[in-house]
Amino acid sequence: MKKEIVIDMSEIETRAALLEEGKVVEFFFDRATQSRLVGNIFKGVVENVLPGIQSAFVNIGLDKNAFLFVGDMLLDDKNKAQKVEELVRSGEEIVVQVTKEPMGTKGARISTKISLPGRYVVLMPGIDTVGISHRIGSAEERERLKKALERLRPVDVGIIARTAAEGISPEKLKEDIDSLLRLWDRILKKAEIMSAPCALYEEASLVYTLVRDVLDEEVESVWINSFFGYQKIKDFVDSIAPSLSNRVKLFEGRENIFEHFGLNREIEKALSRRVWLKSGGYLVFDRAEAMTVVDVNTGKFVGKGNLQETIFKTNMEAAEEIARQVRLRDIGGIILVDFIDMEKKEHRRQVVRKLEEALLKDRSRCTVVEMSELGLVEMTRKRLRKEIDSFLREPCSFCEGEGRILSLETIAVNFLRKLEEICSNTSSSTLAFSVGEELGEYLQEEGQKFLDNLKKLYGKEILWKIDPSLAPRRYNIIGVGSEEIREKMEKVI
């Protein structure tokens, strides 16, 4: 399968996309104003132990206490049936790892089962097991890796072979394991001397984790529009997969790299409630408090045969697109799919099989339940990051959360990216703009350092004012390089 990675790196935000056979299947966002928490390791303090729900709340230094469920705790091998009140107590200091980002009113989800991912293996201290990625299909290769890891595995340390381990020599596997063991030793030493709550380890930046986790022989190109980022990624790939180093490529086009690859339009589609199918049918995505509901409709597709064949073809196309959309939107939790009713059991079976096959490409764990007589399919998907909708949009204050609009931060990030494009494509020394009050307040509090960086990076004078006559989140480019700019700025109230 042909894959490509596209990375848009700027001062305010790094965006990345994974394409398979020319279609985007995953988006990744990393903003300077937001820290990613999944994978980070903390030394925390247990604040509350709740036997009634077999959970505890742990202070790890964030605004909200993190949630620790008993099923996410490393248990004593001698007693697997321990209760939360037997494992932790209020005031106790423990080492935990974030497994899910905070979402809405919920704090981060954490675990005492630590996982440290390397290039070829995942190290799990305190767990006595060896596992092989389910994506490695060859029985012989799975057995080879299992025997090799059994020999290399230290006592009381679990090892899982990642997909990239396929065909890798025991010597290379050992290097990866030793590197992770040294990392774990450093984390433990920090835990001994630092007071809780505190961070002990932070996962690498988006670009590095993406390349580490996704880059393989199927990835033909890794495109990036930053020369600095290009050099860093190339050096990184040289260290982990030298044979793939030549696949890292610098994008030197004048237009934005996401625009060039048609990815901005794909982001818009990923935020849309309705998704059209090639046949003329369409999908409707609706979010509820506890689940996401997907409705399949024939739409404009009338087919050339009988009604049941038309329905079957629509459902088959929908199954494949639904698998892509849940990855693209990073939808997690319970997903209920309402396929169009089919009379034939064989048709229902084939549609479910199609959905399962398409979901095999997903790096997140998915489970599909057989279709009901009404055409309903229940599935679950493990989500680690925020859904793209939650990341890019916020509840509308005017309709009390019934609708969705682009968040203030997303609008500001898009605006700052536009300014950077203008700065990089003009020889003029001055740029001036005005903004509405909400956008102006954001720039004063969060964006000023990025404006200062643009000044230094491009040698531009950037002039701006808040214009109360503009809508709160609107902006107006007053001029670029003209002698009348200062006069125009003075006229802005």
Buried (B, 14 or more C-beta within 10 A) or exposed (E): EEBBBBBBBBBBBBBBBBBBEEEBBBBBBBBBBEEBBBBBBBBBBBBEBEEEEBBBBBBBEBEEBBBBBBEBBBBEEEEEEEEBBBBBEEEBBBBBBBBBBBBEEEBBBBBBBBBBBBBBBBBBBEBEEBBBBEEBEEEEBBEBBBEBBEEBBEEEBBBBBBBBBBEBEBEEBBBBBEBBBEBBEEBEEBBEEEEBBBBBBEBBEBBBBBBBBBBEEEBEBBBBBBEEBBEBBBEBBEEBBEEBBEBBBBBEEEEBBBEBBEBBEBBEBBBBEEBBBEBBBBBBBEBEEEBBBBBBBBBEBEBEEEEBEBBBBBBBBBBBBBBBBBBBBBBBEBBBBBBBEBEEEEBBEBBBEBBBEBBEEBBBEBEBEEBEEEBBBBBBBBBBBBBBBBBBBBBEEEEEEEEBBBBBBBBBBBBBBBBBBBBEEBEBEBBBBBBBBBBBBBBEEBBEEBBEBBBEEBEBEBBBBBBEEBEBBBBBEBBBBEEEBBEBBEEBE
